[in-house]
């Protein structure tokens, strides 16, 4: 099995490292516009794998997309990362051009690949990749909800002094400020979250989750990379092993909640065919209103795209 990761920055190289340690793929190809970066990082990770008795082959190249030929999965992490004081929408047209280019090149060499999009603004970049690729939307998936859920579970576990392993939740909508937390669908070992924390207290944690990426940018001067990389690997593993795990991912809506032709975070089943099924929940009016706000935010951002796709 072969996986190509486009972008050898912090997220891409960390993803390559974590994925190689799973030892579930034969070959990982790391592509980057700066060939010395991809070659150097792939060499470093490969030598680490020797120490750890890992057999995954990892090789780095520049913008030679022919090296990605016949990949089962292509992960797109490239683009301009957020810097301090910058919001996700500021990256819009710069990254849209990049995503359009790399998707067009990649789909030529791997027409049957599943695409995992990580670049921001996430939902819009996933939409750009989908339109460019002209393949079924089940094969073009945005990574966001797993990361947002992880952040929420972490902050909640800190508040309650409970292992995050026992916390289960669902987040809908766009990645970032317009994510839709579902208090009613959050539980700890099957016990409803309302038994532990009030909805008002929970909203404080949700707001902290919404700003989770921004907090890291403020500390480091650039976007997070380890948690996003781990989230990508979770998706890859579920697809390659046909695990059919349920994750919150950005997917094309086809009438769910009255919304069509836009990418938003939804709970989905991930298996060998990519998104096997979108799980539509019985939302109340308040939750529907929040989802519509998220939808409008993504729709209005798409209108700002200047490239033709």
C-alpha positions in Angstrom: 0.0 0.0 0.0 1.2 3.5 -0.9 0.4 6.8 0.7 1.6 10.2 -0.7 1.8 13.2 1.6 2.0 16.6 -0.2 3.7 19.1 1.9 6.8 18.3 4.0 6.2 21.0 6.6 5.5 20.3 10.3 2.1 18.6 9.7 3.2 16.5 6.6 6.5 15.3 8.1 4.9 14.5 11.5 2.1 12.6 9.6 4.8 10.6 7.7 6.6 9.8 11.0 3.4 8.7 12.9 2.1 6.7 9.9 5.4 4.9 9.3 5.3 3.8 13.0 1.9 2.2 12.4 3.7 -0.1 9.9 0.5 -0.5 7.9 1.7 0.8 4.5 4.5 -0.3 2.3 5.6 3.1 1.0 5.2 6.7 2.0 6.1 9.4 -0.6 6.7 12.9 0.8 6.5 15.7 -1.8 7.3 19.3 -1.3 8.1 22.4 -3.4 11.4 22.5 -1.5 13.0 19.1 -2.5 15.8 19.4 0.1 13.2 19.6 2.9 11.3 16.5 1.8 14.5 14.5 1.1 16.1 15.6 4.4 13.0 14.8 6.5 12.3 11.5 4.8 15.9 10.5 5.4 15.8 11.4 9.0 12.5 9.6 9.6 13.8 6.5 7.7 16.9 6.4 9.9 14.7 6.7 13.0 12.6 3.8 11.7 15.7 1.6 11.6 16.2 2.2 15.3 12.5 1.4 15.9 12.5 -1.8 13.7 9.9 -0.2 11.3 9.8 -1.5 7.7 7.9 1.2 6.0 9.8 2.7 3.1 9.8 6.5 3.1 11.2 8.6 0.2 11.1 12.4 -0.4 10.9 14.3 -3.7 10.3 17.8 -5.0 7.3 18.6 -7.2 7.6 15.3 -9.2 4.0 14.1 -9.0 4.8 11.1 -11.0 6.3 9.6 -7.9 2.8 9.6 -6.3 1.5 7.3 -9.0 -1.0 4.6 -7.9 -1.3 5.9 -4.3 -4.2 4.5 -2.3 -4.4 7.7 -0.3 -3.1 11.3 -1.0 -2.9 13.7 2.0 -2.7 17.4 1.1 -1.1 19.4 3.9 0.6 22.0 1.7 -0.2 25.7 1.7 0.6 28.8 3.7 0.2 28.2 7.5 -1.5 30.6 9.8 0.7 33.2 11.4 0.0 35.2 14.6 -2.9 37.6 14.1 -4.1 35.8 10.9 -7.5 34.1 10.7 -8.2 31.1 8.5 -10.1 33.1 5.8 -7.0 35.2 5.1 -5.4 32.1 3.6 -8.3 31.6 1.2 -7.1 32.5 -2.3 -3.4 31.7 -1.8 -4.2 28.2 -0.6 -7.0 27.7 -3.1 -4.5 28.1 -6.0 -2.1 25.6 -4.3 -4.8 23.0 -3.6 -6.2 23.3 -7.1 -2.7 22.7 -8.6 -1.7 19.8 -6.5 -5.1 18.1 -6.8 -5.0 18.3 -10.6 -1.5 16.9 -10.7 -2.2 14.1 -8.2 -5.5 12.9 -9.7 -3.7 12.4 -13.1 -1.3 9.9 -11.6 -3.7 8.3 -9.0 -7.3 8.5 -10.3 -8.5 5.9 -7.7 -7.0 7.6 -4.7 -8.8 8.8 -1.6 -7.9 12.4 -0.8 -7.6 13.7 2.7 -7.4 17.5 2.8 -5.8 19.3 5.8 -5.0 22.8 4.4 -7.0 25.8 5.7 -9.6 27.2 5.4 -10.4 23.5 5.7 -14.0 23.1 4.4 -13.4 25.4 1.5 -10.1 23.8 0.5 -11.8 20.4 0.6 -14.5 21.7 -1.7 -11.8 23.1 -4.1 -10.1 19.7 -4.2 -13.4 17.9 -4.8 -14.4 20.2 -7.7 -10.9 20.0 -9.2 -10.6 16.2 -8.9 -14.1 15.5 -10.5 -14.3 12.2 -8.5 -17.0 11.0 -6.2 -17.2 13.1 -3.0 -16.8 10.0 -0.9 -13.2 10.0 -1.9 -12.4 13.6 -0.9 -12.5 14.1 2.8 -11.5 17.0 5.1 -9.7 16.5 8.3 -11.1 18.8 11.0 -13.7 17.2 13.3 -11.3 14.7 14.7 -8.9 17.5 15.7 -11.7 19.7 17.1 -13.1 16.7 19.1 -9.6 15.9 20.5 -9.2 19.5 21.7 -12.6 19.5 23.3 -12.1 16.2 25.0 -8.7 17.4 26.3 -10.1 20.6 27.7 -13.1 18.8 29.2 -10.9 16.1 30.8 -8.8 18.9 32.4 -11.9 20.5 33.8 -13.4 17.3 35.1 -10.2 15.5 36.0 -11.3 12.5 34.0 -9.4 10.6 31.3 -10.2 11.9 27.8 -10.3 8.3 26.6 -13.7 8.0 28.3 -15.2 11.1 26.7 -17.2 10.7 23.5 -18.6 13.6 21.5 -19.8 14.8 18.1 -19.0 18.1 16.5 -20.7 19.4 13.3 -20.2 22.3 11.0 -17.2 24.3 9.8 -13.8 24.0 11.2 -13.0 26.9 13.6 -15.3 29.6 15.0 -18.5 28.1 13.5 -18.1 24.5 14.7 -21.3 23.2 16.2 -20.8 21.3 19.5 -23.5 18.8 20.4 -23.9 18.9 24.2 -26.8 16.4 24.1 -24.5 13.9 22.2 -21.6 14.2 24.6 -21.0 11.5 27.2 -18.5 10.1 29.6 -18.5 6.2 29.5 -22.1 6.4 28.4 -23.1 8.8 31.1 -24.6 12.0 29.6 -22.4 15.1 30.0 -25.1 17.0 31.9 -24.4 14.7 34.9 -21.0 16.3 35.1 -21.2 19.8 33.9 -23.9 22.4 33.1 -24.5 23.5 29.5 -23.3 27.0 30.5 -20.1 25.7 31.9 -19.6 23.5 28.9 -20.0 26.5 26.6 -16.9 28.0 28.1 -14.9 24.9 27.2 -16.4 24.9 23.7 -15.3 28.5 23.2 -11.8 27.5 24.4 -11.9 24.6 21.8 -12.9 27.0 19.0 -9.8 29.1 19.9 -7.6 26.0 20.4 -5.7 26.4 17.2 -5.3 30.2 17.7 -3.9 29.6 21.2 -1.2 27.4 19.7 -0.4 29.9 17.0 0.0 32.6 19.6 2.5 30.4 21.5 4.5 29.1 18.6 4.0 31.7 15.8 2.6 28.9 13.5 -0.1 26.3 13.4 -0.3 23.1 15.4 1.1 20.0 13.8 1.3 17.0 16.1 -2.4 16.7 16.9 -3.4 17.3 13.3 -0.9 14.7 12.1 -2.3 12.1 14.6 -5.8 12.9 13.4 -4.8 12.3 9.7 -3.3 8.9 10.6 -6.5 7.9 12.4 -8.4 8.5 9.1 -5.8 6.7 7.0 -5.8 3.6 9.2 -9.6 3.4 9.2 -9.7 3.6 5.4 -6.8 1.1 4.7 -8.0 -1.4 7.3 -11.7 -0.9 6.4 -12.4 -0.3 10.1 -15.6 1.7 9.4 -14.9 3.9 12.4 -17.1 6.9 13.0 -15.3 10.2 12.8 -16.4 13.8 12.4 -15.0 14.8 9.0 -15.7 17.5 6.4 -17.9 15.9 3.7 -20.1 17.1 0.8 -23.7 17.4 2.0 -26.4 16.1 -0.4 -29.6 17.3 1.3 -28.8 16.5 4.9 -30.5 19.1 7.1 -31.7 20.8 3.9 -28.1 21.6 2.8 -26.6 20.7 -0.5 -23.3 21.1 -2.4 -21.2 22.3 0.4 -18.5 20.7 2.6 -19.2 20.7 6.3 -18.2 18.6 9.3 -20.5 15.6 9.9 -20.2 12.2 11.6 -19.3 9.8 8.9 -18.3 6.1 8.6 -14.8 5.7 7.2 -13.9 2.5 5.3 -12.2 1.2 2.2 -14.4 3.3 0.0 -13.7 6.5 1.9 -16.9 8.0 3.3 -19.2 5.0 3.4 -22.1 6.8 5.1 -23.0 10.2 6.5 -24.8 9.9 9.8 -27.7 12.4 10.1 -28.7 13.1 13.6 -32.1 14.3 15.0 -31.1 17.8 15.8 -33.2 20.2 17.8 -34.1 23.7 16.6 -31.2 25.4 18.4 -28.7 22.9 16.9 -30.2 23.4 13.4 -29.8 27.2 13.8 -26.1 26.8 14.7 -25.5 24.5 11.8 -27.2 26.9 9.4 -24.9 29.7 10.8 -21.9 27.5 10.1 -23.2 26.7 6.6 -23.7 30.4 5.8 -20.2 31.2 7.0 -18.7 28.6 4.7 -21.0 29.5 1.8 -20.0 33.2 2.1 -16.3 32.3 2.2 -16.7 30.3 -1.0 -18.1 33.4 -2.7 -14.7 35.1 -2.1 -12.8 32.5 -4.2 -11.2 34.2 -7.1 -9.9 31.2 -8.9 -11.9 29.2 -11.5 -12.4 25.6 -10.5 
